[in-house]
Amino acid sequence: MGLYDRDYSRYGESGYGGGSGGGFASGIGGSKKSMTTILIVINVALFLLNMLFQPTEKLDDGSLVRVPLLFDWMAVHGDTLTKPWLWWQFLTYGFAHDQTNILHLGMNMVVLFFFGNAVEQRLGRNEYLRFYLVSIFLGGVVWAIHAAVVQAGPNNMVVGASGGVQAITILFAFLYPQATVLLFFAIPVKAWMAAVGFAVMNLLGAMFGQGSNTAYDVHLAGMAFAAIYFTQKVNLGAWLPSRWSGLPRTRRGPKLRVHDPDKQLQKEEAESDRILDKIHREGEASLTRRERKFMEKFSRKKRAQRGD
């Protein structure tokens, strides 16, 4: 999937956000660095570090070879699933990239930059990071299960951010289905059409692409998670203790209290989604005075919950 031709950043700057994930815009145009930028910097830094951290090893024939120790340490291997003490590799592999092919890193980061920013503005900084990391984790686990089934040896490995990046692009298509994107940076198509095309390509690759270096199962895992996340209105932050989720801990109210804050929040988020859909269909100028006031109030409430 390539670049999109609509400027969604203004919604983050105006405080509009939220969406089916239950998150909210973090104000990417504000003082905080966007999580997308931070992820890109981390990936590039680790790529350079991997290039530098390759000590030489002497072979039996006397020749010297460079051993990518950090790369091997971060990758998910064919036997990682059977070694619970190495399960942290299900996250670290997503931050390592092929040292012999800079396009592996470059393409992932370009796609993450252009689609990640728009998704981050809808989910909010913290929920966006949770979504990205869970996508990477699930992709690594699916690959490891497949490797165990086909009895791949420990020398087989997978690296790369593709699982997370594919999840981001599919979620973008769910959030902005009518946005025009440049497929392969050249062909203008609707986001939903590009998403369907990529899903079909990866399915075909998984079925008939044996011997390929592309981890189609990782891609498909990320895509499937994005679809479930959107359609089921998942909020990953709600699964964490309050001190980890970035939300204030709520106190238990009186037993006879009638007001249900969770139900009220659901109603407000549903109304926010409706107004955002209207903005994307008809433009911000179509909002009524009541809708504008609601979004301003909802934006302030969400920022207060995050402690911004």
C-alpha positions as CSV (number, residue, x, y, z in Angstrom):
1,M,0.0,0.0,0.0
2,G,1.3,3.4,-0.8
3,L,0.7,7.0,0.3
4,Y,-2.7,8.4,1.0
5,D,-3.8,11.8,-0.4
6,R,-5.9,13.2,2.4
7,D,-4.6,15.2,5.4
8,Y,-5.9,13.6,8.5
9,S,-3.5,15.3,10.8
10,R,-5.8,18.3,11.3
11,Y,-8.3,16.1,13.2
12,G,-5.6,15.2,15.7
13,E,-4.6,18.9,16.1
14,S,-8.2,20.0,16.7
15,G,-8.6,17.3,19.3
16,Y,-10.9,15.1,17.3
17,G,-10.2,11.4,17.5
18,G,-11.4,8.3,19.1
19,G,-12.8,5.4,17.2
20,S,-13.6,1.8,17.3
21,G,-10.7,0.8,19.4
22,G,-11.9,2.9,22.3
23,G,-8.8,5.1,22.2
24,F,-8.5,8.8,21.4
25,A,-6.3,11.2,19.6
26,S,-3.1,12.1,21.5
27,G,-2.6,15.4,19.7
28,I,0.2,14.5,17.4
29,G,0.6,18.1,16.4
30,G,1.1,18.9,20.1
31,S,4.2,18.7,22.4
32,K,4.6,15.0,22.5
33,K,6.5,13.1,19.8
34,S,4.2,10.8,17.9
35,M,4.6,7.1,18.8
36,T,5.0,6.4,15.0
37,T,8.1,8.6,14.9
38,I,9.5,6.9,18.0
39,L,9.0,3.5,16.6
40,I,10.7,4.4,13.3
41,V,13.7,5.9,15.2
42,I,14.0,2.7,17.3
43,N,13.9,0.5,14.3
44,V,16.5,2.5,12.4
45,A,18.8,2.7,15.5
46,L,18.6,-1.0,16.0
47,F,19.3,-1.7,12.3
48,L,22.5,0.4,12.6
49,L,23.5,-1.2,15.9
50,N,23.0,-4.6,14.3
51,M,25.3,-3.6,11.5
52,L,28.0,-2.5,13.9
53,F,27.7,-5.3,16.5
54,Q,29.0,-8.2,14.3
55,P,32.2,-9.7,15.8
56,T,34.3,-11.9,13.6
57,E,34.6,-15.6,14.1
58,K,37.2,-18.0,12.8
59,L,36.0,-21.0,10.9
60,D,37.7,-24.4,10.7
61,D,39.3,-23.6,7.4
62,G,40.9,-20.4,8.9
63,S,38.6,-18.0,7.2
64,L,36.9,-15.2,9.1
65,V,33.2,-14.4,9.0
66,R,31.1,-11.7,10.7
67,V,28.5,-13.1,13.1
68,P,25.4,-11.0,13.6
69,L,25.0,-11.8,17.3
70,L,22.5,-9.1,18.1
71,F,20.4,-10.0,15.1
72,D,20.3,-13.7,16.1
73,W,19.5,-12.7,19.6
74,M,16.5,-10.7,18.6
75,A,15.0,-13.0,15.9
76,V,12.3,-15.7,16.5
77,H,13.9,-19.0,15.6
78,G,12.3,-22.3,14.6
79,D,12.6,-23.6,18.2
80,T,11.7,-20.5,20.1
81,L,8.2,-21.8,20.8
82,T,9.7,-24.7,22.8
83,K,11.9,-22.5,24.9
84,P,9.8,-20.3,27.1
85,W,12.8,-18.4,28.4
86,L,13.2,-17.0,24.9
87,W,9.6,-15.9,24.4
88,W,10.6,-12.2,24.6
89,Q,11.8,-12.8,21.0
90,F,8.2,-12.7,20.0
91,L,8.5,-8.9,20.5
92,T,12.2,-8.2,19.7
93,Y,12.1,-9.8,16.2
94,G,9.8,-7.0,15.1
95,F,12.6,-4.5,15.6
96,A,15.3,-6.4,13.7
97,H,15.6,-6.3,9.9
98,D,17.6,-8.1,7.2
99,Q,21.1,-6.6,7.2
100,T,21.7,-7.5,3.6
101,N,18.6,-5.7,2.2
102,I,18.0,-2.2,3.4
103,L,14.7,-2.2,1.5
104,H,13.3,-4.6,4.1
105,L,13.7,-1.8,6.7
106,G,13.0,1.1,4.3
107,M,9.7,-0.1,3.0
108,N,8.3,-1.1,6.4
109,M,9.2,2.3,7.9
110,V,7.8,4.3,4.9
111,V,4.5,2.5,5.1
112,L,4.5,2.8,8.9
113,F,5.1,6.6,8.7
114,F,2.3,7.4,6.2
115,F,-0.4,5.1,7.6
116,G,0.7,4.9,11.2
117,N,0.3,8.6,11.9
118,A,-3.4,8.6,10.8
119,V,-4.1,5.5,12.8
120,E,-2.3,6.9,15.9
121,Q,-4.5,10.0,15.8
122,R,-7.6,7.8,16.0
123,L,-6.5,5.4,18.6
124,G,-4.3,7.7,20.8
125,R,-0.7,7.3,21.6
126,N,-0.9,4.5,24.2
127,E,-3.5,2.4,22.6
128,Y,-1.7,2.7,19.2
129,L,1.5,1.3,20.8
130,R,-0.4,-1.5,22.4
131,F,-2.0,-2.4,19.1
132,Y,1.3,-2.3,17.3
133,L,3.1,-4.5,19.8
134,V,0.3,-7.0,20.1
135,S,0.3,-7.3,16.3
136,I,4.0,-8.1,16.3
137,F,3.7,-10.5,19.1
138,L,0.8,-12.5,17.5
139,G,2.7,-12.6,14.2
140,G,5.7,-14.1,15.8
141,V,3.7,-16.7,17.7
142,V,1.8,-17.7,14.5
143,W,5.1,-18.1,12.6
144,A,6.6,-20.1,15.5
145,I,3.6,-22.4,15.6
146,H,3.9,-22.9,11.8
147,A,7.6,-23.6,12.2
148,A,6.9,-26.2,14.8
149,V,4.3,-27.9,12.7
150,V,6.6,-28.2,9.7
151,Q,9.5,-29.1,12.0
152,A,11.7,-26.2,11.0
153,G,15.1,-26.2,12.6
154,P,16.6,-23.6,14.9
155,N,18.5,-22.1,12.0
156,N,15.2,-20.9,10.5
157,M,14.2,-17.5,11.7
158,V,11.9,-14.6,11.1
159,V,12.6,-10.8,11.6
160,G,10.9,-7.6,10.6
161,A,8.1,-5.2,11.5
162,S,5.9,-6.5,8.8
163,G,3.3,-8.0,11.1
164,G,2.8,-4.7,12.9
165,V,2.9,-2.7,9.7
166,Q,0.4,-4.9,7.9
167,A,-1.9,-4.6,10.9
168,I,-1.6,-0.8,10.8
169,T,-2.4,-0.6,7.1
170,I,-5.5,-2.9,7.4
171,L,-6.7,-0.9,10.4
172,F,-6.2,2.3,8.4
173,A,-8.4,0.8,5.6
174,F,-11.1,0.0,8.2
175,L,-11.0,3.5,9.7
176,Y,-10.7,5.4,6.3
177,P,-12.2,3.0,3.7
178,Q,-12.9,5.7,1.2
179,A,-9.5,7.4,1.4
180,T,-7.5,7.3,-1.8
181,V,-4.1,5.6,-1.4
182,L,-1.3,5.2,-4.0
183,L,-0.9,1.5,-4.5
184,F,2.9,0.8,-5.0
185,F,3.2,4.6,-4.8
186,A,1.7,5.0,-8.3
187,I,-1.8,3.6,-8.7
188,P,-4.7,5.6,-6.9
189,V,-7.2,3.2,-5.4
190,K,-9.6,3.3,-2.4
191,A,-8.1,2.1,0.9
192,W,-10.5,-0.8,1.3
193,M,-9.7,-2.0,-2.2
194,A,-6.0,-2.0,-1.5
195,A,-6.5,-3.8,1.7
196,V,-8.5,-6.6,0.0
197,G,-5.9,-6.9,-2.7
198,F,-3.1,-7.2,-0.1
199,A,-5.0,-9.8,1.9
200,V,-5.6,-11.9,-1.3
201,M,-2.0,-11.6,-2.3
202,N,-0.8,-12.8,1.1
203,L,-3.3,-15.6,1.2
204,L,-2.1,-16.8,-2.2
205,G,1.5,-16.4,-1.1
206,A,0.8,-18.5,2.0
207,M,-0.8,-21.3,-0.1
208,F,1.5,-21.4,-3.0
209,G,4.7,-19.5,-2.0
210,Q,6.6,-22.3,-0.4
211,G,10.3,-21.5,-0.4
212,S,9.7,-17.8,-0.4
213,N,11.6,-15.6,2.1
214,T,8.4,-13.7,2.8
215,A,6.7,-14.6,6.1
216,Y,3.1,-14.6,4.8
217,D,1.8,-16.1,8.0
218,V,3.1,-13.2,10.0
219,H,1.4,-10.7,7.6
220,L,-1.9,-12.6,7.7
221,A,-1.8,-12.7,11.5
222,G,-1.4,-9.0,11.7
223,M,-4.2,-8.5,9.2
224,A,-6.5,-10.8,11.1
225,F,-5.8,-9.1,14.3
226,A,-6.6,-5.7,12.8
227,A,-9.9,-7.0,11.5
228,I,-10.9,-8.4,14.9
229,Y,-9.7,-5.3,16.7
230,F,-11.9,-3.0,14.6
231,T,-15.0,-5.2,14.2
232,Q,-15.1,-6.2,17.9
233,K,-14.3,-2.7,19.1
234,V,-11.4,-3.9,21.1
235,N,-9.8,-1.6,23.7
236,L,-6.5,-3.1,24.8
237,G,-6.1,-0.6,27.5
238,A,-9.2,-1.9,29.3
239,W,-7.4,-5.2,29.8
240,L,-4.6,-3.7,31.8
241,P,-4.5,-2.5,35.4
242,S,-5.3,1.2,35.7
243,R,-1.7,2.1,36.5
244,W,-0.5,0.5,33.2
245,S,-3.3,1.6,30.9
246,G,-2.7,5.4,31.3
247,L,-6.2,5.9,32.7
248,P,-7.0,7.0,36.2
249,R,-8.2,4.3,38.6
250,T,-11.9,4.6,39.3
251,R,-13.3,4.2,42.8
252,R,-16.2,2.0,43.6
253,G,-19.4,4.0,44.0
254,P,-22.3,3.5,46.4
255,K,-24.2,0.3,45.9
256,L,-27.5,2.1,45.1
257,R,-25.9,4.4,42.5
258,V,-28.0,4.5,39.4
259,H,-25.5,6.2,37.1
260,D,-23.4,3.8,35.0
261,P,-20.2,5.6,33.9
262,D,-19.2,2.7,31.5
263,K,-22.5,2.9,29.7
264,Q,-22.2,6.7,29.5
265,L,-18.7,6.4,28.1
266,Q,-19.9,3.9,25.5
267,K,-22.6,6.3,24.4
268,E,-20.2,9.2,24.2
269,E,-17.7,7.2,22.1
270,A,-20.5,6.0,19.8
271,E,-21.5,9.6,19.3
272,S,-17.9,10.6,18.7
273,D,-17.6,7.8,16.0
274,R,-20.7,9.0,14.3
275,I,-19.5,12.6,14.2
276,L,-16.1,11.5,12.9
277,D,-17.7,9.5,10.2
278,K,-19.7,12.6,9.2
279,I,-16.5,14.6,9.1
280,H,-14.8,12.1,6.7
281,R,-18.0,11.9,4.5
282,E,-19.0,15.5,4.4
283,G,-16.2,17.6,5.8
284,E,-15.7,19.4,9.1
285,A,-17.8,22.4,7.9
286,S,-20.9,20.1,7.9
287,L,-20.9,19.8,11.7
288,T,-23.7,21.5,13.7
289,R,-23.0,23.8,16.6
290,R,-24.1,21.0,19.0
291,E,-21.8,18.5,17.4
292,R,-18.8,20.8,17.6
293,K,-19.5,21.5,21.3
294,F,-19.8,17.8,22.0
295,M,-16.4,17.0,20.3
296,E,-14.7,19.8,22.1
297,K,-16.0,18.6,25.5
298,F,-15.3,15.0,24.7
299,S,-11.7,15.9,23.6
300,R,-11.1,17.7,26.8
301,K,-12.5,14.8,28.8
302,K,-10.2,12.3,27.1
303,R,-7.1,14.4,27.5
304,A,-7.9,14.8,31.2
305,Q,-8.2,11.0,31.5
306,R,-4.8,10.5,29.8
307,G,-3.3,13.2,32.1
308,D,-2.2,15.4,29.1
